[in-house]
Amino acid sequence: MTSSPRTKCPVDGCAYTGTLDSVIGHVHGKHDDAHDWERLGFDDATAFRDRVSEPEANAELEVNAESG
């Protein structure tokens, strides 16, 4: 069984990591200025999902399994 890749929260200084779906839920669940899709440069969660799905984004937003 292969584990799902872990993704970092896109907010600078936020240490949250998890599956892509859990990171999206984390951002939705936070009610501060930093955890706002538009402030993060995304139209919405779908735009974030699409960006993370791009191969070149994986190095930036995915967490190495050994470090996570």
C-alpha positions as a Python dict, from the first residue, in 0.01 Angstrom:
ca = {
    (1, 'M'): (0, 0, 0),
    (2, 'T'): (136, 338, -103),
    (3, 'S'): (81, 637, 121),
    (4, 'S'): (-57, 959, -20),
    (5, 'P'): (199, 1232, -80),
    (6, 'R'): (213, 1490, 194),
    (7, 'T'): (162, 1853, 107),
    (8, 'K'): (270, 2164, 298),
    (9, 'C'): (29, 2440, 387),
    (10, 'P'): (107, 2722, 142),
    (11, 'V'): (111, 2984, 420),
    (12, 'D'): (462, 3105, 508),
    (13, 'G'): (543, 3002, 863),
    (14, 'C'): (260, 2750, 894),
    (15, 'A'): (393, 2406, 981),
    (16, 'Y'): (79, 2212, 885),
    (17, 'T'): (132, 1919, 647),
    (18, 'G'): (-100, 1642, 533),
    (19, 'T'): (-270, 1498, 232),
    (20, 'L'): (-378, 1749, -30),
    (21, 'D'): (-740, 1720, 85),
    (22, 'S'): (-647, 1776, 450),
    (23, 'V'): (-438, 2085, 363),
    (24, 'I'): (-732, 2227, 168),
    (25, 'G'): (-956, 2158, 469),
    (26, 'H'): (-697, 2317, 699),
    (27, 'V'): (-691, 2639, 493),
    (28, 'H'): (-1072, 2644, 478),
    (29, 'G'): (-1094, 2587, 854),
    (30, 'K'): (-862, 2872, 949),
    (31, 'H'): (-1016, 3212, 991),
    (32, 'D'): (-714, 3441, 969),
    (33, 'D'): (-585, 3668, 697),
    (34, 'A'): (-294, 3442, 609),
    (35, 'H'): (-509, 3136, 528),
    (36, 'D'): (-699, 3302, 243),
    (37, 'W'): (-684, 3155, -107),
    (38, 'E'): (-671, 3493, -281),
    (39, 'R'): (-396, 3625, -50),
    (40, 'L'): (-206, 3305, -127),
    (41, 'G'): (-231, 3374, -500),
    (42, 'F'): (-503, 3119, -581),
    (43, 'D'): (-858, 3186, -697),
    (44, 'D'): (-984, 2902, -477),
    (45, 'A'): (-907, 2552, -349),
    (46, 'T'): (-944, 2407, -699),
    (47, 'A'): (-671, 2636, -828),
    (48, 'F'): (-447, 2523, -541),
    (49, 'R'): (-525, 2156, -618),
    (50, 'D'): (-443, 2213, -985),
    (51, 'R'): (-113, 2384, -894),
    (52, 'V'): (-7, 2106, -658),
    (53, 'S'): (-89, 1853, -931),
    (54, 'E'): (165, 2013, -1166),
    (55, 'P'): (493, 1815, -1156),
    (56, 'E'): (710, 2123, -1102),
    (57, 'A'): (500, 2222, -799),
    (58, 'N'): (562, 1893, -623),
    (59, 'A'): (914, 1984, -514),
    (60, 'E'): (786, 2309, -363),
    (61, 'L'): (467, 2191, -194),
    (62, 'E'): (515, 1822, -119),
    (63, 'V'): (693, 1714, 194),
    (64, 'N'): (960, 1447, 176),
    (65, 'A'): (820, 1135, 345),
    (66, 'E'): (1133, 1096, 560),
    (67, 'S'): (1105, 1451, 697),
    (68, 'G'): (729, 1452, 750),
}
